[in-house]
Amino acid sequence: MRFLAFELLLSLLDVRGHIPRFEDFRPVPAAPAPAGAVRALAAAIAVFAVLSLAIWAAVWVAIHLI
């Protein structure tokens, strides 16, 4: 009975529409999609490769200028 009275009070104050109910949420997959992780790993490898090549080029130019 208390829950019904509380529900009635919330609906009269027009607050009930702002409180999500369990039925409003769709089920989500158990594990996140691995595509995002693979894309992040590929970006990290690309950044590491570019930085490594930049350092190598700077050292190569420094050696040839000496």
Kinemage of the C-alpha trace (Angstrom):
@kinemage 1
@onewidth
@group {chain A} dominant
@subgroup {mainchain}
@vectorlist {calphas} color= white
{ca met a 1} P 0.000 0.000 0.000
{ca arg a 2} L 2.872 2.372 0.757
{ca phe a 3} L 4.356 1.836 -2.679
{ca leu a 4} L 1.017 2.582 -4.338
{ca ala a 5} L 0.665 5.804 -2.363
{ca phe a 6} L 4.226 6.810 -3.218
{ca glu a 7} L 3.606 6.021 -6.893
{ca leu a 8} L 0.420 8.085 -6.845
{ca leu a 9} L 2.210 11.008 -5.198
{ca leu a 10} L 4.991 10.922 -7.793
{ca ser a 11} L 2.531 10.746 -10.667
{ca leu a 12} L 0.539 13.681 -9.272
{ca leu a 13} L 3.706 15.755 -8.975
{ca asp a 14} L 4.669 14.690 -12.522
{ca val a 15} L 7.985 13.334 -11.284
{ca arg a 16} L 7.379 9.723 -12.288
{ca gly a 17} L 8.252 10.364 -15.916
{ca his a 18} L 11.793 11.387 -14.967
{ca ile a 19} L 12.566 8.251 -12.999
{ca pro a 20} L 13.633 5.398 -15.309
{ca arg a 21} L 12.019 2.038 -14.775
{ca phe a 22} L 13.700 -1.310 -15.238
{ca glu a 23} L 11.659 -1.958 -18.394
{ca asp a 24} L 13.112 1.169 -20.014
{ca phe a 25} L 16.608 -0.303 -20.240
{ca arg a 26} L 17.516 -2.704 -23.000
{ca pro a 27} L 19.855 -5.595 -22.168
{ca val a 28} L 23.488 -4.979 -23.091
{ca pro a 29} L 25.950 -7.570 -24.345
{ca ala a 30} L 27.915 -9.391 -21.670
{ca ala a 31} L 31.307 -8.380 -23.094
{ca pro a 32} L 32.197 -5.180 -24.909
{ca ala a 33} L 32.844 -5.416 -28.611
{ca pro a 34} L 36.530 -6.087 -29.290
{ca ala a 35} L 36.561 -3.732 -32.300
{ca gly a 36} L 37.195 -0.713 -30.084
{ca ala a 37} L 40.087 -2.407 -28.307
{ca val a 38} L 41.651 -3.507 -31.591
{ca arg a 39} L 41.304 0.006 -33.021
{ca ala a 40} L 42.915 1.516 -29.910
{ca leu a 41} L 45.772 -0.989 -30.068
{ca ala a 42} L 46.354 -0.218 -33.747
{ca ala a 43} L 46.429 3.518 -33.012
{ca ala a 44} L 48.939 2.992 -30.186
{ca ile a 45} L 51.179 0.894 -32.435
{ca ala a 46} L 51.012 3.535 -35.172
{ca val a 47} L 51.956 6.320 -32.759
{ca phe a 48} L 54.826 4.254 -31.373
{ca ala a 49} L 56.102 3.511 -34.898
{ca val a 50} L 55.971 7.178 -35.955
{ca leu a 51} L 57.772 8.313 -32.803
{ca ser a 52} L 60.423 5.607 -33.227
{ca leu a 53} L 61.028 6.619 -36.841
{ca ala a 54} L 61.278 10.289 -35.861
{ca ile a 55} L 63.893 9.517 -33.200
{ca trp a 56} L 65.794 7.275 -35.591
{ca ala a 57} L 65.807 9.995 -38.274
{ca ala a 58} L 67.012 12.627 -35.808
{ca val a 59} L 69.872 10.376 -34.665
{ca trp a 60} L 70.769 9.521 -38.282
{ca val a 61} L 70.878 13.209 -39.251
{ca ala a 62} L 72.943 14.050 -36.142
{ca ile a 63} L 75.471 11.297 -36.919
{ca his a 64} L 75.891 12.479 -40.528
{ca leu a 65} L 76.310 16.100 -39.528
{ca ile a 66} L 79.159 15.326 -37.105
